[in-house]
Amino acid sequence: MPKTIMTVDDSPSMRMLLRVALSDLGYSVVEAEDGVHALETLDGMTPDLLITDINMPRMDGFGLIEKVRSQGRRALPILVLTTESSDEKKQRARDAGATGWIVKPFHPDKLAAAIRRVLH
């Protein structure tokens, strides 16, 4: 049974790139376009990993991470995938409960390595 990864990004092209990369790695992919959509999709499912962008409409990545953690999903690994790379943003993501950080544009090998680190 393949592990399921939820990707959350408001960019359709980024979701497609992630879907292709993750599918090639053998993962099952569930997509959401922002934090609100992700929370609606998470209701009733438990992915093995959540990968989220930071800058999104309706609910950003920080809000999503905080909400997921406040719902008691402490064991769910959350990777932030973003163009942001400031230490302040990374610290804010860690404080919210993020497990790791990947900078866009991502390289499939680096993405695979980051996923392996948090899933295995």
SVG drawing of the C-alpha trace seen along z (x, -y; Angstrom):
<svg xmlns="http://www.w3.org/2000/svg" viewBox="-14 -37 33 39">
<polyline fill="none" stroke="black" stroke-width="0.4" points="0.0,0.0 1.7,-3.3 2.0,-6.1 -0.3,-9.1 1.1,-12.6 -1.1,-15.7 0.2,-18.6 -1.1,-22.1 -0.3,-24.9 -2.4,-27.6 -0.4,-27.2 -1.9,-24.5 1.5,-24.1 3.3,-23.5 0.6,-20.9 1.1,-19.2 5.0,-19.2 4.6,-17.8 2.0,-15.2 4.4,-14.0 7.5,-13.9 5.7,-12.1 3.9,-9.7 7.2,-8.8 8.5,-8.1 5.6,-5.7 3.4,-7.8 -0.3,-8.4 -1.0,-12.1 -4.0,-14.1 -4.1,-17.8 -5.5,-21.0 -5.3,-24.5 -5.0,-26.3 -5.2,-25.8 -9.0,-25.9 -9.3,-23.3 -6.6,-21.2 -8.5,-21.2 -11.7,-20.2 -9.9,-17.4 -8.1,-16.2 -11.4,-15.8 -11.8,-12.0 -8.4,-11.1 -4.9,-10.7 -2.1,-11.2 1.4,-10.0 2.9,-13.4 1.7,-17.0 3.6,-19.3 2.5,-22.9 3.3,-26.2 3.4,-29.3 1.9,-32.0 -1.7,-31.1 -5.1,-32.8 -7.8,-32.1 -5.4,-30.3 -1.6,-30.4 0.8,-27.6 1.5,-28.9 -2.2,-28.9 -2.7,-25.4 0.2,-24.0 -1.1,-25.6 -4.6,-24.3 -3.4,-20.7 -1.3,-20.6 -4.2,-22.1 -6.4,-19.2 -4.1,-16.8 -2.3,-15.6 1.1,-15.7 2.6,-12.7 1.9,-13.9 5.1,-15.1 4.7,-18.5 7.2,-19.8 7.1,-23.4 7.8,-23.9 8.2,-27.6 10.1,-30.3 10.7,-31.9 14.1,-31.2 14.5,-33.7 15.5,-32.3 12.6,-34.2 10.1,-32.4 11.7,-29.0 11.6,-29.7 8.0,-30.7 7.2,-27.5 9.1,-25.4 7.2,-27.2 3.9,-26.4 4.9,-22.7 6.6,-22.2 8.9,-19.2 11.1,-20.4 11.7,-23.0 12.3,-22.7 13.0,-25.8 11.3,-26.1 12.1,-25.4 12.7,-21.9 14.9,-19.2 13.1,-15.8 16.1,-14.1 16.2,-16.7 12.4,-16.3 12.8,-12.5 15.5,-12.8 13.5,-15.2 10.5,-12.9 12.6,-9.8 14.0,-11.7 10.6,-12.4 8.8,-9.2 11.3,-6.5"/>
</svg>
